[in-house]
């Protein structure tokens, strides 16, 4: 399962991604709105863990983008 974690707090992002990697998930992490948008555009993910407050934009904006473009996550 491929996960994307979008979290702007470095220690929390590191903790979440390490946990999922330890559990044998393919897990990537980003910390800004623009990084998240690029990753979402370039890669399919089974699950996205999304923070609401991000540098450069809102997690809610990303959620709307995902819904409008009908991007699929499991």
N, C-alpha and C positions, 0 to 999 in steps of 0.2 A: 504494500500500500504506500502510495506517495503522498506526503503531507507537505503543506506550506504553512509555516507559522509566521504571522505578521504581528510584530510586537516591537514597540520603540524603546522599551527599557532593556538595556543590554543583558543584565543579569537574569532577568526573567526569560528573555528570548533564549539565552544559552541554556538555562535550566530545562526549559520545555523541549528544546531540540535534542539535548543530550538524553533526556528521559526516553523520548520516542526512538532515538537511534539505538539506545541500549535494549529496547524491546523489539529490535530488528525491523523497524519501519525506515523507509527512505524518507528522511525529513530534511527540508530546507528551511532556512529562516531569513527574513528580511526585516528592516527596521523603519522604512519610510514608505510613503504612499507611492512614490514614483518607482521605487525598486519593486514593490508588490505588483504594480500594474504591468511592468515589463515581464516579470516572472509569469504572471497569469496569462499574458498574451503569448508567451513563448513555450509554455509547458502545460500539459494536462495534469491535474491533481485529483486525487480521490477525495481529499478532505482539505479544507482551509480553516485554520484557526485564526480568527481576525480580531485585532484590537480596534476599538472605536476611534481613539485619539491618536493620530499619527502625524509626524512632521510632513508637511506638504499637502495634506488633505485628510479627509475623514474616512474611517473604515466603512461608514454608512454609504459614502459615495462609491466605494469599491463594491459593496454589496449590491447597490442599484445597478452598477455596470455589469456585474455578473448576471443579474436577473434579466436585464435588457438584452444583453448579447446572448442570452440562453447558454452561458457557459455551464457545463455539467460538472458537478462534484458528487461523489457518492455520499 
